């Protein structure tokens, strides 16, 4: 019983952490250096897969919690 609670809590905390990391990846911008135009958001492509992974972890944690009750 206690192990299942720890698994649910770790899944929930992992999902929250992934949401925070994906928000940082999405909002990160490089400083423009002048002459040459470079990619301004190099980590934006990682934001949506991280959001998807966090949503899956959150759904699994919710399903495990609902089966416990």
C-alpha positions in Angstrom: 0.0 0.0 0.0 2.8 2.4 0.9 4.8 1.5 -2.2 1.8 2.3 -4.4 1.4 5.7 -2.8 5.1 6.4 -3.4 4.7 5.4 -7.1 1.7 7.7 -7.5 3.5 10.6 -5.8 6.6 10.1 -7.9 4.6 10.0 -11.1 2.8 13.2 -10.1 6.0 15.0 -9.2 7.6 13.9 -12.4 4.7 15.2 -14.4 4.8 18.6 -12.6 8.6 18.8 -13.2 8.2 18.0 -16.9 5.5 20.7 -17.3 8.0 23.2 -15.7 10.8 22.1 -18.0 8.6 22.2 -21.1 7.5 25.7 -20.2 11.1 26.8 -19.9 12.0 25.1 -23.2 9.1 26.8 -24.9 9.9 30.3 -23.6 13.7 30.2 -24.0 15.1 32.6 -26.6 18.7 33.2 -27.6 20.1 36.7 -27.7 20.5 38.0 -31.2 24.1 38.6 -32.1 23.5 41.1 -34.9 24.4 40.3 -38.5 23.6 36.6 -38.8 20.0 35.6 -38.0 20.0 32.4 -36.1 17.3 30.2 -34.6 15.8 32.2 -31.8 14.1 29.3 -30.0 16.3 26.2 -30.3 14.5 24.2 -27.6 10.9 24.8 -28.6 10.8 21.5 -30.5 11.3 19.7 -27.2 8.4 21.4 -25.4 5.5 19.5 -27.0 6.9 16.0 -26.5 7.7 16.9 -22.9 4.1 18.1 -22.4 2.8 14.9 -24.0 5.0 12.8 -21.7 3.9 14.7 -18.6 0.2 14.3 -19.6 0.7 10.5 -19.9 2.4 10.4 -16.5 -0.4 12.5 -15.0 -3.1 10.2 -16.5 -1.3 7.0 -15.2 -1.1 8.5 -11.7 -4.8 9.4 -11.8 -5.8 5.9 -13.0 -3.7 4.3 -10.3 -5.2 6.6 -7.7 -8.8 6.0 -8.8 -8.2 2.2 -8.7 -6.9 2.5 -5.1 -10.2 4.0 -3.9 
